Amino acid sequence: MMIQTRFLSCILFLCIFTAISSCSKTETQPSMASKLYGKWKKVQYATDDNANGQLDEWELHNTDEAITNVLEFRKDSTGTEYTTGSPDLPFSWIITSELTMAFSYHGSEAIQFRITRVNSGVLHITTRTDKGLAGYYYQKTN
């Protein structure tokens, strides 16, 4: 009788523990688009100078401190590129797959970018140009 009582107590404990643990809140990952919202300041850029199809460490350059280049991504899929000494450039943007996006500056063709890194503080994107692979490295400003 005592063994049955302990066994039933253990079963009851396991049921209660399972019920409580199944009530935990599951966290959802932010979408790729939501990670982009806000302003990003370009801090570095790279070009594939040796044409090997990748951006080597020595091909990475800091931006000129006298020139500020900022991308702003808004939730309505519009944005603006702000560059010191140049007119503001409005654009539309869309996530085309998990790691790619397209920019379309008004009056021009869309540019495809591969997102190589994005989190709350950094954004790294690459694109193919007529001169080869190019990379742009941004830090979040807001």
Secondary structure, DSSP 4 states (H G I P E B T S, - for coil): -HHHHHHHHHHHHHHHHHHHHHTSPPPPPPPHHHHH-EEEEEEEEEE-TT-SSS--GGGEEEPPTT--EEEEE-TTSEEEEEETTS--EEEEEEEEETTEEEEEETTS-EEEEEEEEESSSEEEEEEEETTEEEEEEEEE--
